[in-house]
Amino acid sequence: MRLLHTSITVKDMDESIAFYTKHFGMELLSRREIPQNGAEIAFLGLKDTDHRIELTWWKGKKDYAEGDQLDHLAFGTADVKEEVEKLRKAGVEIAKEPYSLGPGSSEIAFVKDPNGIWLELIQRR
């Protein structure tokens, strides 16, 4: 596996994009709505690394407590279903079974670490 991106929850998408591009030299790589989750996401990156930051804005989220900002870490895997089964047998909590956001999309699943932090597993198409 390899670490793909770190997702953080943001209060204002435009303000957050401006912050990371202006102050950290990041480039906006993509931005899109995820209607299935009631969210909007944007990916930002730096030229010298493949690791990305995913900004996630939840449409229905009104309360923001300090510490809520880390949304998830994402890991790439060759076979998400096989990885989920391996983790399940090891006693890891499965938060979301493997699914796809649509035809041709990556297969994804979520598990939780011992602290309750969500870890996304992504099998690219």
PyMOL commands that place a pseudoatom at each C-alpha (Angstrom):
pseudoatom trace, name=CA, resn=MET, resi=1, chain=A, elem=C, hetatm=0, pos=[0.000, 0.000, 0.000]
pseudoatom trace, name=CA, resn=ARG, resi=2, chain=A, elem=C, hetatm=0, pos=[0.966, 3.625, -0.344]
pseudoatom trace, name=CA, resn=LEU, resi=3, chain=A, elem=C, hetatm=0, pos=[-0.356, 6.808, 1.236]
pseudoatom trace, name=CA, resn=LEU, resi=4, chain=A, elem=C, hetatm=0, pos=[-2.341, 8.769, -1.365]
pseudoatom trace, name=CA, resn=HIS, resi=5, chain=A, elem=C, hetatm=0, pos=[-3.953, 11.723, 0.389]
pseudoatom trace, name=CA, resn=THR, resi=6, chain=A, elem=C, hetatm=0, pos=[-4.974, 13.263, 3.693]
pseudoatom trace, name=CA, resn=SER, resi=7, chain=A, elem=C, hetatm=0, pos=[-8.478, 14.697, 3.917]
pseudoatom trace, name=CA, resn=ILE, resi=8, chain=A, elem=C, hetatm=0, pos=[-9.420, 17.571, 6.175]
pseudoatom trace, name=CA, resn=THR, resi=9, chain=A, elem=C, hetatm=0, pos=[-12.869, 18.991, 6.819]
pseudoatom trace, name=CA, resn=VAL, resi=10, chain=A, elem=C, hetatm=0, pos=[-13.135, 22.691, 6.012]
pseudoatom trace, name=CA, resn=LYS, resi=11, chain=A, elem=C, hetatm=0, pos=[-15.690, 25.366, 6.923]
pseudoatom trace, name=CA, resn=ASP, resi=12, chain=A, elem=C, hetatm=0, pos=[-15.341, 27.372, 3.691]
pseudoatom trace, name=CA, resn=MET, resi=13, chain=A, elem=C, hetatm=0, pos=[-14.021, 25.742, 0.518]
pseudoatom trace, name=CA, resn=ASP, resi=14, chain=A, elem=C, hetatm=0, pos=[-13.022, 28.920, -1.330]
pseudoatom trace, name=CA, resn=GLU, resi=15, chain=A, elem=C, hetatm=0, pos=[-11.234, 30.382, 1.688]
pseudoatom trace, name=CA, resn=SER, resi=16, chain=A, elem=C, hetatm=0, pos=[-9.371, 27.106, 2.293]
pseudoatom trace, name=CA, resn=ILE, resi=17, chain=A, elem=C, hetatm=0, pos=[-8.273, 26.755, -1.330]
pseudoatom trace, name=CA, resn=ALA, resi=18, chain=A, elem=C, hetatm=0, pos=[-7.017, 30.348, -1.294]
pseudoatom trace, name=CA, resn=PHE, resi=19, chain=A, elem=C, hetatm=0, pos=[-5.105, 29.705, 1.944]
pseudoatom trace, name=CA, resn=TYR, resi=20, chain=A, elem=C, hetatm=0, pos=[-3.254, 26.606, 0.731]
pseudoatom trace, name=CA, resn=THR, resi=21, chain=A, elem=C, hetatm=0, pos=[-2.490, 27.995, -2.727]
pseudoatom trace, name=CA, resn=LYS, resi=22, chain=A, elem=C, hetatm=0, pos=[-1.350, 31.420, -1.495]
pseudoatom trace, name=CA, resn=HIS, resi=23, chain=A, elem=C, hetatm=0, pos=[0.563, 30.493, 1.646]
pseudoatom trace, name=CA, resn=PHE, resi=24, chain=A, elem=C, hetatm=0, pos=[1.875, 27.009, 0.828]
pseudoatom trace, name=CA, resn=GLY, resi=25, chain=A, elem=C, hetatm=0, pos=[2.308, 27.187, -2.944]
pseudoatom trace, name=CA, resn=MET, resi=26, chain=A, elem=C, hetatm=0, pos=[-0.113, 24.321, -3.545]
pseudoatom trace, name=CA, resn=GLU, resi=27, chain=A, elem=C, hetatm=0, pos=[-1.924, 23.929, -6.841]
pseudoatom trace, name=CA, resn=LEU, resi=28, chain=A, elem=C, hetatm=0, pos=[-5.647, 23.237, -7.127]
pseudoatom trace, name=CA, resn=LEU, resi=29, chain=A, elem=C, hetatm=0, pos=[-5.800, 19.924, -9.031]
pseudoatom trace, name=CA, resn=SER, resi=30, chain=A, elem=C, hetatm=0, pos=[-9.540, 19.223, -9.007]
pseudoatom trace, name=CA, resn=ARG, resi=31, chain=A, elem=C, hetatm=0, pos=[-12.787, 20.246, -7.368]
pseudoatom trace, name=CA, resn=ARG, resi=32, chain=A, elem=C, hetatm=0, pos=[-16.175, 18.542, -7.521]
pseudoatom trace, name=CA, resn=GLU, resi=33, chain=A, elem=C, hetatm=0, pos=[-19.475, 17.863, -5.816]
pseudoatom trace, name=CA, resn=ILE, resi=34, chain=A, elem=C, hetatm=0, pos=[-20.145, 14.447, -4.273]
pseudoatom trace, name=CA, resn=PRO, resi=35, chain=A, elem=C, hetatm=0, pos=[-23.970, 14.423, -4.121]
pseudoatom trace, name=CA, resn=GLN, resi=36, chain=A, elem=C, hetatm=0, pos=[-24.073, 10.877, -2.695]
pseudoatom trace, name=CA, resn=ASN, resi=37, chain=A, elem=C, hetatm=0, pos=[-22.326, 12.139, 0.454]
pseudoatom trace, name=CA, resn=GLY, resi=38, chain=A, elem=C, hetatm=0, pos=[-23.653, 15.709, 0.570]
pseudoatom trace, name=CA, resn=ALA, resi=39, chain=A, elem=C, hetatm=0, pos=[-20.130, 17.037, 0.177]
pseudoatom trace, name=CA, resn=GLU, resi=40, chain=A, elem=C, hetatm=0, pos=[-17.787, 18.969, -2.068]
pseudoatom trace, name=CA, resn=ILE, resi=41, chain=A, elem=C, hetatm=0, pos=[-14.132, 17.989, -2.370]
pseudoatom trace, name=CA, resn=ALA, resi=42, chain=A, elem=C, hetatm=0, pos=[-11.018, 19.638, -3.769]
pseudoatom trace, name=CA, resn=PHE, resi=43, chain=A, elem=C, hetatm=0, pos=[-7.572, 18.128, -4.220]
pseudoatom trace, name=CA, resn=LEU, resi=44, chain=A, elem=C, hetatm=0, pos=[-4.415, 20.208, -3.849]
pseudoatom trace, name=CA, resn=GLY, resi=45, chain=A, elem=C, hetatm=0, pos=[-0.822, 19.176, -4.449]
pseudoatom trace, name=CA, resn=LEU, resi=46, chain=A, elem=C, hetatm=0, pos=[2.782, 20.253, -4.608]
pseudoatom trace, name=CA, resn=LYS, resi=47, chain=A, elem=C, hetatm=0, pos=[5.072, 19.651, -7.581]
pseudoatom trace, name=CA, resn=ASP, resi=48, chain=A, elem=C, hetatm=0, pos=[7.650, 17.587, -5.668]
pseudoatom trace, name=CA, resn=THR, resi=49, chain=A, elem=C, hetatm=0, pos=[5.319, 14.945, -4.152]
pseudoatom trace, name=CA, resn=ASP, resi=50, chain=A, elem=C, hetatm=0, pos=[2.469, 12.657, -5.154]
pseudoatom trace, name=CA, resn=HIS, resi=51, chain=A, elem=C, hetatm=0, pos=[0.778, 13.049, -1.754]
pseudoatom trace, name=CA, resn=ARG, resi=52, chain=A, elem=C, hetatm=0, pos=[-2.342, 15.198, -1.936]
pseudoatom trace, name=CA, resn=ILE, resi=53, chain=A, elem=C, hetatm=0, pos=[-4.509, 17.150, 0.474]
pseudoatom trace, name=CA, resn=GLU, resi=54, chain=A, elem=C, hetatm=0, pos=[-8.237, 16.644, 0.013]
pseudoatom trace, name=CA, resn=LEU, resi=55, chain=A, elem=C, hetatm=0, pos=[-10.371, 19.485, 1.325]
pseudoatom trace, name=CA, resn=THR, resi=56, chain=A, elem=C, hetatm=0, pos=[-13.858, 18.254, 2.241]
pseudoatom trace, name=CA, resn=TRP, resi=57, chain=A, elem=C, hetatm=0, pos=[-16.790, 20.596, 2.815]
pseudoatom trace, name=CA, resn=TRP, resi=58, chain=A, elem=C, hetatm=0, pos=[-19.889, 18.901, 4.264]
pseudoatom trace, name=CA, resn=LYS, resi=59, chain=A, elem=C, hetatm=0, pos=[-23.084, 20.716, 3.242]
pseudoatom trace, name=CA, resn=GLY, resi=60, chain=A, elem=C, hetatm=0, pos=[-25.047, 19.819, 6.370]
pseudoatom trace, name=CA, resn=LYS, resi=61, chain=A, elem=C, hetatm=0, pos=[-22.256, 20.352, 8.900]
pseudoatom trace, name=CA, resn=LYS, resi=62, chain=A, elem=C, hetatm=0, pos=[-22.924, 23.364, 11.120]
pseudoatom trace, name=CA, resn=ASP, resi=63, chain=A, elem=C, hetatm=0, pos=[-20.925, 22.610, 14.274]
pseudoatom trace, name=CA, resn=TYR, resi=64, chain=A, elem=C, hetatm=0, pos=[-17.137, 22.528, 14.084]
pseudoatom trace, name=CA, resn=ALA, resi=65, chain=A, elem=C, hetatm=0, pos=[-15.247, 21.465, 17.193]
pseudoatom trace, name=CA, resn=GLU, resi=66, chain=A, elem=C, hetatm=0, pos=[-11.480, 21.750, 17.273]
pseudoatom trace, name=CA, resn=GLY, resi=67, chain=A, elem=C, hetatm=0, pos=[-10.053, 18.351, 16.401]
pseudoatom trace, name=CA, resn=ASP, resi=68, chain=A, elem=C, hetatm=0, pos=[-12.854, 17.484, 13.934]
pseudoatom trace, name=CA, resn=GLN, resi=69, chain=A, elem=C, hetatm=0, pos=[-10.811, 18.678, 10.958]
pseudoatom trace, name=CA, resn=LEU, resi=70, chain=A, elem=C, hetatm=0, pos=[-8.993, 15.429, 10.169]
pseudoatom trace, name=CA, resn=ASP, resi=71, chain=A, elem=C, hetatm=0, pos=[-11.467, 13.649, 7.941]
pseudoatom trace, name=CA, resn=HIS, resi=72, chain=A, elem=C, hetatm=0, pos=[-9.462, 10.633, 6.753]
pseudoatom trace, name=CA, resn=LEU, resi=73, chain=A, elem=C, hetatm=0, pos=[-6.191, 9.254, 5.398]
pseudoatom trace, name=CA, resn=ALA, resi=74, chain=A, elem=C, hetatm=0, pos=[-6.303, 7.461, 2.025]
pseudoatom trace, name=CA, resn=PHE, resi=75, chain=A, elem=C, hetatm=0, pos=[-4.228, 4.433, 1.030]
pseudoatom trace, name=CA, resn=GLY, resi=76, chain=A, elem=C, hetatm=0, pos=[-3.955, 2.921, -2.440]
pseudoatom trace, name=CA, resn=THR, resi=77, chain=A, elem=C, hetatm=0, pos=[-4.360, -0.853, -2.762]
pseudoatom trace, name=CA, resn=ALA, resi=78, chain=A, elem=C, hetatm=0, pos=[-4.393, -3.274, -5.678]
pseudoatom trace, name=CA, resn=ASP, resi=79, chain=A, elem=C, hetatm=0, pos=[-7.585, -5.045, -4.497]
pseudoatom trace, name=CA, resn=VAL, resi=80, chain=A, elem=C, hetatm=0, pos=[-9.863, -3.203, -2.073]
pseudoatom trace, name=CA, resn=LYS, resi=81, chain=A, elem=C, hetatm=0, pos=[-12.188, -6.167, -1.428]
pseudoatom trace, name=CA, resn=GLU, resi=82, chain=A, elem=C, hetatm=0, pos=[-9.275, -8.468, -0.613]
pseudoatom trace, name=CA, resn=GLU, resi=83, chain=A, elem=C, hetatm=0, pos=[-7.757, -5.822, 1.679]
pseudoatom trace, name=CA, resn=VAL, resi=84, chain=A, elem=C, hetatm=0, pos=[-11.052, -5.309, 3.518]
pseudoatom trace, name=CA, resn=GLU, resi=85, chain=A, elem=C, hetatm=0, pos=[-11.402, -9.051, 4.114]
pseudoatom trace, name=CA, resn=LYS, resi=86, chain=A, elem=C, hetatm=0, pos=[-7.818, -9.277, 5.392]
pseudoatom trace, name=CA, resn=LEU, resi=87, chain=A, elem=C, hetatm=0, pos=[-8.445, -6.376, 7.788]
pseudoatom trace, name=CA, resn=ARG, resi=88, chain=A, elem=C, hetatm=0, pos=[-11.809, -7.794, 8.895]
pseudoatom trace, name=CA, resn=LYS, resi=89, chain=A, elem=C, hetatm=0, pos=[-10.163, -11.136, 9.787]
pseudoatom trace, name=CA, resn=ALA, resi=90, chain=A, elem=C, hetatm=0, pos=[-7.576, -9.187, 11.803]
pseudoatom trace, name=CA, resn=GLY, resi=91, chain=A, elem=C, hetatm=0, pos=[-10.369, -7.562, 13.837]
pseudoatom trace, name=CA, resn=VAL, resi=92, chain=A, elem=C, hetatm=0, pos=[-10.225, -4.101, 12.218]
pseudoatom trace, name=CA, resn=GLU, resi=93, chain=A, elem=C, hetatm=0, pos=[-13.553, -2.230, 12.273]
pseudoatom trace, name=CA, resn=ILE, resi=94, chain=A, elem=C, hetatm=0, pos=[-15.031, -1.816, 8.784]
pseudoatom trace, name=CA, resn=ALA, resi=95, chain=A, elem=C, hetatm=0, pos=[-16.762, 1.573, 8.594]
pseudoatom trace, name=CA, resn=LYS, resi=96, chain=A, elem=C, hetatm=0, pos=[-18.009, 1.308, 4.963]
pseudoatom trace, name=CA, resn=GLU, resi=97, chain=A, elem=C, hetatm=0, pos=[-17.938, -1.783, 2.817]
pseudoatom trace, name=CA, resn=PRO, resi=98, chain=A, elem=C, hetatm=0, pos=[-16.385, -1.508, -0.688]
pseudoatom trace, name=CA, resn=TYR, resi=99, chain=A, elem=C, hetatm=0, pos=[-18.379, 0.617, -3.134]
pseudoatom trace, name=CA, resn=SER, resi=100, chain=A, elem=C, hetatm=0, pos=[-17.974, 2.828, -6.186]
pseudoatom trace, name=CA, resn=LEU, resi=101, chain=A, elem=C, hetatm=0, pos=[-19.265, 6.354, -6.789]
pseudoatom trace, name=CA, resn=GLY, resi=102, chain=A, elem=C, hetatm=0, pos=[-20.296, 5.402, -10.328]
pseudoatom trace, name=CA, resn=PRO, resi=103, chain=A, elem=C, hetatm=0, pos=[-19.326, 3.600, -13.519]
pseudoatom trace, name=CA, resn=GLY, resi=104, chain=A, elem=C, hetatm=0, pos=[-15.597, 3.734, -14.146]
pseudoatom trace, name=CA, resn=SER, resi=105, chain=A, elem=C, hetatm=0, pos=[-14.893, 5.173, -10.696]
pseudoatom trace, name=CA, resn=SER, resi=106, chain=A, elem=C, hetatm=0, pos=[-12.421, 3.796, -8.203]
pseudoatom trace, name=CA, resn=GLU, resi=107, chain=A, elem=C, hetatm=0, pos=[-13.557, 1.124, -5.756]
pseudoatom trace, name=CA, resn=ILE, resi=108, chain=A, elem=C, hetatm=0, pos=[-13.330, 2.486, -2.207]
pseudoatom trace, name=CA, resn=ALA, resi=109, chain=A, elem=C, hetatm=0, pos=[-13.950, 1.353, 1.367]
pseudoatom trace, name=CA, resn=PHE, resi=110, chain=A, elem=C, hetatm=0, pos=[-13.364, 2.793, 4.819]
pseudoatom trace, name=CA, resn=VAL, resi=111, chain=A, elem=C, hetatm=0, pos=[-11.977, 1.201, 7.981]
pseudoatom trace, name=CA, resn=LYS, resi=112, chain=A, elem=C, hetatm=0, pos=[-11.251, 2.725, 11.389]
pseudoatom trace, name=CA, resn=ASP, resi=113, chain=A, elem=C, hetatm=0, pos=[-7.984, 2.818, 13.284]
pseudoatom trace, name=CA, resn=PRO, resi=114, chain=A, elem=C, hetatm=0, pos=[-7.949, 2.185, 17.078]
pseudoatom trace, name=CA, resn=ASN, resi=115, chain=A, elem=C, hetatm=0, pos=[-8.575, 5.923, 17.664]
pseudoatom trace, name=CA, resn=GLY, resi=116, chain=A, elem=C, hetatm=0, pos=[-11.659, 6.036, 15.440]
pseudoatom trace, name=CA, resn=ILE, resi=117, chain=A, elem=C, hetatm=0, pos=[-9.839, 7.794, 12.572]
pseudoatom trace, name=CA, resn=TRP, resi=118, chain=A, elem=C, hetatm=0, pos=[-11.222, 6.772, 9.201]
pseudoatom trace, name=CA, resn=LEU, resi=119, chain=A, elem=C, hetatm=0, pos=[-8.826, 5.220, 6.683]
pseudoatom trace, name=CA, resn=GLU, resi=120, chain=A, elem=C, hetatm=0, pos=[-9.922, 5.118, 3.058]
pseudoatom trace, name=CA, resn=LEU, resi=121, chain=A, elem=C, hetatm=0, pos=[-8.791, 2.232, 0.854]
pseudoatom trace, name=CA, resn=ILE, resi=122, chain=A, elem=C, hetatm=0, pos=[-8.764, 3.035, -2.872]
pseudoatom trace, name=CA, resn=GLN, resi=123, chain=A, elem=C, hetatm=0, pos=[-8.449, 0.658, -5.796]
pseudoatom trace, name=CA, resn=ARG, resi=124, chain=A, elem=C, hetatm=0, pos=[-7.961, 2.788, -8.900]
pseudoatom trace, name=CA, resn=ARG, resi=125, chain=A, elem=C, hetatm=0, pos=[-9.643, 1.691, -12.129]
for i in range(1, 125): cmd.bond("trace and resi %d" % i, "trace and resi %d" % (i + 1))
show_as sticks, trace
zoom trace
